[in-house]
Amino acid sequence: MPPGPPGLPALGNLRQMMQARRGGPLSFNKWLSSLIPYGEMVTLHMGSKTWIVLNSDRVVSELIAKRGKITNERPQMPIASDLVSNGKRTVIRQEEEWREGRRVMHQLLSGSNLKVYAGMQELESVDMLRRYVREPDLWFSHNFRYATSVLYRIVMGYPLNKTRAALDDYQRVTIEFVTSINRSYVDFFPSLSKLPHLLQPWRHYWAQMGSFHRRVFQQWWDPIRAAVDKGSAPPSFVRDILLHPDTRYSGDDEEAMYLATSVMAAGGDNTRMTINTFIMAMITHPEAQVRAREEIDRVCTSGRSLRLPRMSDLLEMPYVAAMIKETLRWRPTVPIVPPHQVTENLEFDGHFIPAGTIFLINSIALSSEFDNAHEFQPERWIDGSEARTTNNFWGFGGGRRICVGWKVAEQALFIAFARLLYCFELSPRGPIDNERLNHQTVNEPFPVKATVRSAEHALLVEEEASKYEASFSKFGSTAK
């Protein structure tokens, strides 16, 4: 096996990892960085499990992408999968159950649908811009509403009409789920989950969390389910794929609920985190903000005539496009990608790796494989492929488990980045430590001042907002 840090009897390196997680995101990232000197692959003994942390683009490409047939499985996760998710969340389901969810999600998030979704993303971004104008101090909340609203239209068919409190609950669900992965000792000693429930003191806490998640999902799912039953639902993923009699998803109704709501939760929250990271990059690297805005102005401003950037402008804005990759690289939103379990013995680089070993992609290590890695430099990606985020990049995972919605996310990020920079000057509203980026909160993660560039830009936003309001009128509701 590859080398790794020394550990304790029985626990191995488990205590080191748990202590790092308890210290918060910065502490955990520093622990991941401490593994880099051990080499491209690092062995960690985690209770009864063996992890191999992948620290380079080369080994990720070889083991996750090229050998995905035997490195695609998810390990048993008694907390996140069973107690918190009732065994239903697609992203952590094991191969057989995952495949059906993946099939229907691919129908939803690829192909000719992408052009339709770009129109939705442009429309929903206008509401985000208007909220920035009216309530700039709630910029972080506006980012999450935008990210979620696009997926809500795609999945449910309706414009998003939820209060901030409802959105906060939905965001908490995703944050809690992500932080539940490999959080408890039972995840590293799975046989403990077979004990009588009275001998599982951890069970009550995680089961309560799972019940809360289910209630939140149910509140978002039930109205759409009822509309489908009545025949009044608009075109959507739920109506036309999950619940359609001809193309019906093979899972039961609860699995359909978890699939639909998890697409929104995971996609929306990752987009929120990436936009937040982008804003931190802009306020700590003002020269990049100026360069990007100059590129956008060349395309979207002609004399006194202004227009918002569109998805069709992507190829004319290579620097803005490159910002997507650089944002994901500079401060990875997911420092360690969900685990891949080896299903067959394999040999690689002179190491024997037995079946059951768990691979984890160390995003912190991969992000450091660049010159001036701590600097935000989008120009490093301008090579003709900057518009394709997954080209030579692992920001959306890899192999067969790559995020199926990466293209939808890429579009959402380009539109958000370009339109925010076109309409607003972004600056710090207080001291900033760009390494202390806490995504696990529904409150403001760092102080930002968003100032409208001019009265003309404010007027443009309000004029475009009237089109957004019109999208609600056909559903008999108004934006909240």
N, C-alpha and C positions, 0 to 999 in steps of 0.2 A: 504494500500500500504506500501511497505518497507520504512524505513526512508531515509532521504537525506538532503543535505545542503540547507539552506534557499536561497530564490531567490527574484526577484523583481516582482512587479505587472505586469501582462500581459506577460513579457518576461520570468519569472521564472529564471532558471539557464543559459539561453541562452547566456547572456552577458559574464558570467564567461568562458564558453567554447570558445566563439569567441576570447576573449582576450588571452586565453591560446594558441589557434592555431596561432594567429598573432605573438606570441613570438617565434615560431619555434618548431621543433620536441622535443627538451629538455623541453621546457616550457609546451608543451601539455602532455608529459609523466609525468611530475611532477603533473600536474592537475589530471591526471588519478590516480596517486599514492595517491593523497589527498582524493580520494573517498574510499580507502580501509578501513579506520577506521569506516566507517558507517555500515560495515557488508558485508555479502556475496551478498546481493542485495541492490542496491541503487537507489532510485527514483529521477529522474531529470525532472523538468517541463521545456520543451523546446518550448516556444511559445505555439502553439495550440496542440503540441504533448507531450506525456508522454513517457519518456525513463525509462527503468529499466536496469541498468548496472550490469552485472553478474561478480562477483569478485572471484569466487572459482570454482575449478574443479567439486565439488559436484553439484552445481546448474546448471552449464553448461551441465553436463551429464544428469541431470533430465529433464531440460526444453528444451534443444536444441536437444539432442540425443534421449531420450526416448519419448518425446512428440512432435517430429518433425512434425507429421501430422497437428498440429495446430499452430506451431511456425516457419513455413517454408517460409511464404510469405515475399515479400519485400515491404516496405512502398513506398508511392509516393515520388519521388525525382525529382521535376521539373527541376532542373539545370542539374545534372549529367545524368539523364535518358533521359529527353526530349530535352533540348537545346544542350548539349555537345555530346550526343550519338544518337540523332534522334530516341530515343526509341528502339534502336537495340542491345545494348550490353547485352549479355546473363547474365552476372554475377549479374546485377541489375534489370533484367526484372521480372515481376510478375509471379506468379505460372504457369498460363496457357501457356504463351508464353515461359517461361523458360524451361518447360518440354521437348519440342521438341529439343531445343538446347542441353540440357543435354543428351538426348537419343543418338544423333549422336556423341557427344563428348565422351560418354562412349564407343562407338564402336571404336573410334580412340585411346583412351588412356589407354586401359586395355587389359587383357588377353594375348594371344600369341604374340600380337604386341610388348610387352615389351622387349622380347629378340631381336627382330629386332632393336628396338630403342636403346638398349644398344650398339649394334655395331655402330650405327650412332653417339652416344654420345662419344664413344671411338675415333672414327675417327675425329670428330670435335674438341675434346679436344687437339689433336695433333697440330692443327693450333693455338689454344690458347697458348700452351707451346712454340711453335716456335716464336710467337709474343712476349711472355715474354722474350725470349732470345734476340731478335733483338731490341725491344723497351720496355725495362722494366718500363720506366717512365709512359707508357700508360696502365699499368696493369688493371686499372678500365675499360677502353674501351675494352680491350681484354676479360674481364669477360662478358660484355654485348654481344659482338659479339658471344662468345661461346654459351651463354644461348639462344640467338635468332637463331643461325644457326641450332641448333638441331631441334627446332620446325619448322623452315622454311623447312628443308628437309622432316619432317613428314607431314606437312600441305600442302606445295606447291609441293614437290617432287624434288626440285632442290637443289644443294649446294648454300649456301648464297654467292651472288656476289654483295654486296652493299658497297658503299663508307662509310667512317666514318661519313660524313655529313648526309647521308641518315639514318644511324643508330641513329645519334643524334636526328634527327627529330622524328624518331619512338619512341625513349626513352622519348622525351618531351611529346609526345601524352599520354603515359601511366602515366607519372608524373602529367600532367595537369588533366587527368581524375580522378585519385585517389584524388587529392587535391580539386576537384570540389564537392565531395560528402559532403553534409551537410555544404556547404561553405557560402551559402547566406541565408538571412532572409526568402526568399520565400520558402525555403525548410521546414521551421518551421511554416510558415503560407501559406500553399499551395493554399488557396483561392485567394491569390494575383496574381497567374498565370492566373486567369480568367479575370483580368482587360484588357481593351484595350491595345494593344502593346505600344501605345504612353505614357501610364501611367506606363510602366515597364522599368525604366531607366537602370536596370541591364541587360536587355535582350540582348542588342547589344553586350556587351562584351562576354557573354557566347555563343551566337550564332556564333560569329566570331571564337571562339575557336572550336566549333563544326564543322564549315566549314573547318578549318585547319586540324582537325583530319580526316575528310572525304577525303580530298585531299591526305593526306599521305597514308591512307588505299587504296585509288584508285590507287595510283602509284605502290603499291605492288601487288594489285589484278589484274589489267587489263592485264598484260602480261601472267599471269597464265590462266585467263579466256579465252584469245585469243588462247592459246595453246590447251586448252581443246576443243574449238570449231573447231580447225583445225585437231584434232585427233593426235597431236604430243606431248601431255603432258605425262610425266612419271607417274608411279603409285603414288598416293598421296591421302590424305584426300579430297582435293578439287575435284579431278577427279573421285575417286571411291565411294565417299559417298555424298558429297554436290551436285554434278552436274551429277551423274550417273542416267540414265533413270530408272533403276530398284530399286535403293536404294535412290532415290532422297530425299533430305531434303525438307520438306514441305513449308519452308519459301521462300520468293521471292529472286531475285538475290542480292538485296542490303542487305538483312538479312544474306544471305550466305557470302557476303563479310565481314560484321561486325563480324560474327561468326569466320571465318577463321583467320582474322587479329587480332581479340581480343584474340584468343587462344595464338597466338605468342606474342602479347604485354604483356598480363598479366603473362603468364608463363615465358617468357623471363626476364621480369623486376623483378619478385619475385626471380628468380634464381640469377640474377645479385646482388640484394641486399643481399641475403644470403651469396654468395661467398665473397662479400665485408666485411660483418660482420665477417665471418670466418677468413679472413685475419687480421682484427683488433684483434680478439681473439688470433691469433697466435703471433702477434708482441707485445701484452701486457701480454701474458702468455707463455713465451718461454719454460717453463717446459712441457707444453702440446704439443708444437710443437716437442720437442725432443722425448717425449714418443711415439707420433704418428709415427714419422719418423722411430724410432727403430722397431715398429711393421711392417711398410711397408717394410723396408729393409730385415727383416727376411723372408718375402714372395717373394720379387722381386729381391734380390741380392744373387748371389752364386759365391763367389770368385770374379773374374773380369767380370763375366757375369751379365748383367743388362737387365731388361725388365720393361716395364711400367705396373703399376697396371691395372687389368681388373675388370669388373663387377663381374666376377665369383670368385673374391677374397674376396667378401664381408664378408662371414662367417668366414674367416680367419683373419679378421681385425676388431674385435669387438670395439676397442677403436676408430678407424676412423669412423666406423658406428655410434657409440654413439655421435660423434662430430656433426652429422647432427641435432639430437634432441637438443643438448646443445646449438648449435649456434642459433637455432630458439627460444629457451627459454631465453638465456642470454640477447639478444637484439632483441626482436620481430620486424620483418620487418613491420608488420602491428599492431600498438599498440591497435587498436580497430577494431574488425572484422565487415564487413558490416552488417547492421541491419537486424534483423528478426522481423517480425510483427505477433502478436498473432491474429488468425482469430476467436477464440471462447473464451468466458469467461473461466477462469480457477482459481482454488484455489491451492496454494502451500505454505507450511510452515505457515499456518494460515493467509495468505494474499490472498485477492480477487484481481485478476488481470483481468481487463476488456478487451474484444476484442478491437483491435486497438492499444494496448500498444506495444511499440517497445523494444525488447531485444537487447543489445549489449554486446559482450564478451570483457571484459577488459583484453587484453593480458598482460598488465603490471602487473595487480594484480595476474593473474594466474602464471606468471613467478616468482613471489616472494614467492610462496607457497613451498619453498625449503630451506633446511639448507644452509647457506652461499650463498644466492641467487645471490649476486653480483659477485661471483667468477665463472670463467669458469671451470667447473669440469665435463668433459664427463663421468668419471667413475660412476657418480650417475645413469646413464642409463644402465649400464652393468648388465643386469638381464636375458639374454637369448632372449629378444625381442628387443634388440637395433637395429636390422636390419629392424624393422617395425616401421616407424616414427609415425604412427597414434595411436600406442598402448599406451593408457593412456596419450595422448598428443593432444593438440588442435591447433598446429601450422598451420594446413591446414584448420582451420574452423571445423565445426561440423554439425551433423544431415544430412538432405537430401541435404543441401547446401555445404557440404564438397567439397573441391577442387577435381574435378574429375581426375585431372592430377597429384595427389600427388605422385603416384608411379614413373611416368616419372621424376618428379622433384627430388625425392629421388635418383634415379639412376644418374641423371646429377650431383647432389651434391657430391655423393660418388666418382664418377670418377674425378671430379674437385679437391676435397679435397686431395684425395690420390695422384694424379699425380702432383699437384703443390708441395706438401710436398716432394715427391720423387725426384723432379728435382731441387727445389729451397730452399734456405735459405731465410726466410722472416724476415725483421727487420724494425724498424721505421727509417724514413729519416728526422725526426724532432720531435718536441714535440707532444705528443698524449694525448687527453682526451677521454677515451673510452666511456664516456657517450654522447659525442657530435658526433654522427654518423649521418651525413646528407645524406640521400639517394636521396633527391629531387634535384639532380644536375647531369649534364652530364660531369662535370669536376672532377678532383681528389678529393675525399671526405676527405682524410687524407694522410699524407706523408708516402710512403712505399718504401723500397729498396728490390728488388727481385734479388738475386744473384744465378747464376747457381752453383750447388754444386761441379761440376768437369767438366773437359774437356770430360770425358766419358759420363756424363749425357747430355752435350750439343750435342755430336755426336749422342747419342741415339735419341734425339728429332729430329735432322735433318734427320736421316735415316727414322724415322717413318713419317716425313713430306712428304717424296716422295710418300707414299701411299695416303696421303691426296690430293696431286696434281693430282695423277692419277684419283681420283674421279671426278675431274673437266673435264678431257680430253674428256670423253664420251659425255659431254654436249657442247663441243666446246668452252669452256671458261676457264679462269684462275682465281685464287683467287686474290682478291684485298686487 
